[in-house]
Amino acid sequence: MSNKVERAIIMAAGFGNRMRPLTYETPKPLIKVNGVSMIESVIKALLINKIHEIYIVVGYLEQKFAFLQQKYSGIVLINNPYYQNCNNVSSLYVARDHLKNVIILDGDQLISNPSVLNPEFDQSGYNCVWVPGKTHEWLLKVENGQIVDCNRDGGKRGWRLYSISRWTAVDGAKLKHHLEEEFINHKNKQIYWDDVAMFCYPEKYQLGIRKMDPNDVIEIDSLDELVAADSTYSKLLKQEKAKNEIKEEISGL
């Protein structure tokens, strides 16, 4: 392995609309699953891998994250003033000065196997899981160890992209420049930050993959998925489904 992660950027600025009503008062990354908040599972896994320089990009209910700085050393909060009107490209844009030998992660996922955040890496790229069937998640086509295509709408038989990626100093410098080009000069503010390297400037990067097992990382994007990971939320899910049924009945009158 010729490169080593020196720092991490955790994306945690979004509204978490699909997790309402929990996210009315709690940012999605701070929702606890089996007693541990999702973002703390990420932080703890980083620390196990001796990655101590951690930047967390916050926006929605930003004050709720302040305790993390007291609880863990090495954490810096970066405020994203654009989060209300822009997609997550704005979050990496405000953290762009730290794109050097970096691992970039979403804060709303559970890291069940810390080894997937190992700091040693050969080339820039994404953690992925092989999907033999169909998926609606981002799906990558890989040839000779290199990503050659990406389908945002998913597909069948391919490498599912997860929100864990490593970037060398060279590629990080390019990513910083391209973020500035898209966000400032092109006013391209409704894209995902991953679009920058994957779709806006694919010819400028040679990205690889890092293989994972399906249970190494758990992504939770809905109340149903939350209940599947932590049954203590079952009552809340039933209440929300009952409310939705009443709304549908009323709208049908």
C-alpha positions as CSV (number, residue, x, y, z in Angstrom):
1,M,0.0,0.0,0.0
2,S,1.5,3.3,-1.1
3,N,-0.9,5.8,0.5
4,K,-2.2,6.3,4.0
5,V,-5.3,8.2,5.2
6,E,-4.3,11.1,7.5
7,R,-7.6,12.7,8.1
8,A,-11.4,12.2,7.7
9,I,-14.3,14.3,6.6
10,I,-17.7,13.2,7.8
11,M,-20.8,14.6,6.0
12,A,-23.5,15.4,8.5
13,A,-25.3,18.6,7.4
14,G,-28.5,17.3,5.8
15,F,-32.1,17.4,7.0
16,G,-32.7,13.6,7.1
17,N,-36.3,14.1,5.8
18,R,-36.9,10.4,5.3
19,M,-36.4,9.7,9.0
20,R,-39.1,12.1,10.3
21,P,-40.4,12.6,12.9
22,L,-37.2,11.6,14.6
23,T,-35.2,14.2,12.8
24,Y,-37.5,17.1,13.8
25,E,-35.3,17.4,16.9
26,T,-32.4,15.1,16.3
27,P,-30.0,15.2,13.2
28,K,-30.1,11.9,11.5
29,P,-26.4,11.1,12.2
30,L,-27.2,11.5,16.0
31,I,-30.0,9.0,16.0
32,K,-29.1,6.1,18.2
33,V,-29.2,2.5,17.0
34,N,-28.9,-0.1,19.8
35,G,-27.6,2.6,22.1
36,V,-25.0,4.2,19.9
37,S,-25.5,7.1,17.5
38,M,-24.7,6.4,13.9
39,I,-22.0,9.1,13.7
40,E,-20.3,7.8,16.8
41,S,-20.0,4.4,15.2
42,V,-18.1,6.1,12.4
43,I,-15.9,8.1,14.8
44,K,-15.1,5.1,16.9
45,A,-14.1,3.1,13.8
46,L,-11.9,5.9,12.6
47,L,-10.1,6.1,16.0
48,I,-9.6,2.3,16.0
49,N,-7.8,2.8,12.7
50,K,-5.7,5.7,14.3
51,I,-7.3,8.4,12.2
52,H,-7.5,11.2,14.7
53,E,-7.9,14.3,12.6
54,I,-11.7,14.4,12.0
55,Y,-13.7,17.1,10.3
56,I,-17.5,17.0,10.6
57,V,-19.5,19.1,8.2
58,V,-22.7,20.3,10.0
59,G,-25.7,22.4,9.0
60,Y,-29.1,21.3,10.2
61,L,-29.4,21.5,14.0
62,E,-25.6,22.1,14.0
63,Q,-25.6,22.9,17.8
64,K,-26.6,19.3,18.5
65,F,-23.1,18.1,17.4
66,A,-21.1,20.3,19.8
67,F,-20.8,17.6,22.5
68,L,-18.7,15.5,20.1
69,Q,-15.8,17.9,20.5
70,Q,-15.8,17.4,24.2
71,K,-16.2,13.7,24.0
72,Y,-13.6,13.0,21.4
73,S,-10.3,14.8,20.8
74,G,-9.3,15.8,17.3
75,I,-12.8,16.7,16.1
76,V,-13.4,20.0,14.2
77,L,-16.9,21.1,13.2
78,I,-17.2,22.9,9.9
79,N,-20.4,24.8,9.4
80,N,-22.1,24.5,5.9
81,P,-24.0,27.7,5.4
82,Y,-25.4,26.4,2.1
83,Y,-27.1,23.2,3.4
84,Q,-30.7,24.5,3.2
85,N,-30.6,25.3,-0.6
86,C,-27.8,23.1,-2.0
87,N,-27.1,19.4,-2.3
88,N,-24.2,17.7,-0.5
89,V,-21.7,19.1,-3.0
90,S,-21.8,22.2,-0.7
91,S,-20.6,20.2,2.3
92,L,-17.5,18.9,0.6
93,Y,-16.9,22.4,-0.9
94,V,-16.7,24.0,2.6
95,A,-14.3,21.2,3.7
96,R,-12.2,21.3,0.5
97,D,-9.0,22.5,2.2
98,H,-8.7,19.1,3.9
99,L,-8.8,17.0,0.7
100,K,-5.4,15.4,1.1
101,N,-4.8,11.7,2.0
102,V,-8.4,11.8,3.2
103,I,-11.3,9.4,3.8
104,I,-14.7,10.8,3.2
105,L,-17.8,9.3,4.9
106,D,-21.4,9.9,5.5
107,G,-22.3,10.3,9.2
108,D,-25.6,8.5,8.9
109,Q,-24.3,4.9,8.6
110,L,-23.3,2.2,11.0
111,I,-19.8,0.8,10.8
112,S,-20.1,-2.7,12.1
113,N,-16.6,-3.8,10.9
114,P,-14.0,-1.1,11.7
115,S,-11.5,-2.8,9.4
116,V,-13.3,-1.3,6.3
117,L,-11.8,2.0,7.3
118,N,-8.2,0.8,7.2
119,P,-6.0,3.8,6.4
120,E,-3.7,2.0,4.0
121,F,-4.7,2.2,0.3
122,D,-3.3,1.9,-3.2
123,Q,-5.4,4.4,-5.1
124,S,-8.3,6.7,-4.7
125,G,-11.7,5.1,-4.8
126,Y,-14.8,3.7,-3.1
127,N,-15.7,0.9,-0.7
128,C,-18.1,-1.4,-2.6
129,V,-20.1,-4.5,-2.2
130,W,-20.7,-7.0,-5.0
131,V,-24.4,-7.2,-5.9
132,P,-25.3,-10.3,-7.9
133,G,-29.0,-9.3,-8.3
134,K,-30.8,-6.0,-8.7
135,T,-30.3,-2.8,-6.7
136,H,-31.6,0.8,-6.9
137,E,-28.4,2.1,-5.3
138,W,-25.5,3.6,-7.3
139,L,-23.9,0.7,-9.2
140,L,-20.4,0.6,-10.6
141,K,-18.9,-1.3,-13.5
142,V,-15.3,-2.2,-12.9
143,E,-12.7,-3.5,-15.4
144,N,-9.1,-4.4,-14.4
145,G,-9.6,-2.9,-11.0
146,Q,-10.7,0.5,-12.4
147,I,-14.2,2.1,-12.3
148,V,-15.3,2.6,-15.9
149,D,-19.0,3.4,-15.4
150,C,-21.5,4.4,-12.8
151,N,-25.3,4.2,-12.9
152,R,-27.1,6.3,-10.3
153,D,-30.3,4.4,-10.8
154,G,-28.8,1.0,-10.0
155,G,-29.1,-2.1,-12.1
156,K,-28.1,-5.7,-12.0
157,R,-24.8,-7.4,-11.3
158,G,-22.2,-4.8,-10.3
159,W,-20.4,-3.1,-7.4
160,R,-22.6,-1.1,-5.2
161,L,-21.0,2.2,-4.1
162,Y,-21.0,3.0,-0.4
163,S,-20.4,6.4,1.2
164,I,-16.8,5.6,2.1
165,S,-14.0,6.8,-0.2
166,R,-10.3,7.5,0.0
167,W,-8.4,10.2,-1.9
168,T,-4.7,10.6,-2.4
169,A,-3.0,14.0,-2.1
170,V,-2.8,14.3,-5.9
171,D,-6.5,13.4,-6.5
172,G,-7.6,15.4,-3.5
173,A,-6.0,18.5,-5.0
174,K,-7.8,17.8,-8.3
175,L,-11.1,17.3,-6.5
176,K,-10.7,20.6,-4.6
177,H,-10.1,22.4,-7.9
178,H,-13.1,20.7,-9.6
179,L,-15.3,21.4,-6.6
180,E,-14.5,25.1,-6.9
181,E,-15.1,25.0,-10.6
182,E,-18.5,23.4,-10.3
183,F,-19.8,25.1,-7.2
184,I,-18.5,28.6,-7.8
185,N,-18.0,29.1,-11.6
186,H,-20.7,26.8,-12.9
187,K,-23.2,27.3,-10.1
188,N,-23.7,23.6,-10.1
189,K,-25.1,23.4,-6.6
190,Q,-27.8,20.6,-6.8
191,I,-25.4,17.7,-7.5
192,Y,-23.9,15.1,-5.2
193,W,-20.2,15.7,-4.5
194,D,-19.5,12.2,-5.9
195,D,-20.8,13.5,-9.3
196,V,-17.8,15.8,-9.6
197,A,-15.2,13.0,-10.1
198,M,-17.7,10.4,-11.4
199,F,-19.6,12.4,-14.0
200,C,-18.3,16.0,-14.4
201,Y,-14.6,15.1,-14.8
202,P,-14.3,11.3,-15.2
203,E,-11.4,11.5,-17.5
204,K,-9.3,13.3,-14.8
205,Y,-9.5,10.4,-12.3
206,Q,-8.6,6.7,-12.2
207,L,-10.7,5.3,-9.3
208,G,-10.7,1.8,-7.9
209,I,-12.7,-0.1,-5.4
210,R,-12.2,-1.6,-2.0
211,K,-14.3,-4.8,-1.5
212,M,-16.5,-5.2,1.5
213,D,-19.0,-7.7,2.8
214,P,-22.7,-6.7,2.9
215,N,-22.8,-6.6,6.7
216,D,-19.7,-4.5,7.2
217,V,-21.6,-1.2,6.9
218,I,-25.3,-0.7,7.4
219,E,-27.0,2.3,5.7
220,I,-30.2,3.4,7.3
221,D,-32.4,5.6,5.1
222,S,-35.9,5.0,6.4
223,L,-37.9,4.1,9.5
224,D,-38.3,0.6,8.2
225,E,-34.6,0.1,7.9
226,L,-34.1,1.6,11.4
227,V,-36.6,-0.9,12.9
228,A,-34.7,-3.7,11.1
229,A,-31.6,-2.6,12.9
230,D,-33.1,-1.7,16.2
231,S,-36.6,-3.1,17.1
232,T,-37.1,-0.5,19.9
233,Y,-38.4,1.8,17.2
234,S,-41.2,-0.6,16.2
235,K,-43.9,1.3,18.1
236,L,-42.9,4.6,16.4
237,L,-43.0,3.0,13.0
238,K,-46.5,1.6,13.6
239,Q,-47.7,5.0,14.8
240,E,-46.3,6.7,11.6
241,K,-47.9,4.1,9.3
242,A,-51.3,4.6,11.1
243,K,-51.0,8.4,10.6
244,N,-50.3,7.9,6.9
245,E,-53.3,5.6,6.5
246,I,-55.5,8.2,8.1
247,K,-54.1,10.9,5.8
248,E,-54.7,8.7,2.8
249,E,-58.3,8.0,3.9
250,I,-59.0,11.7,4.4
251,S,-57.5,12.6,1.0
252,G,-59.7,10.0,-0.7
253,L,-62.9,11.5,0.7
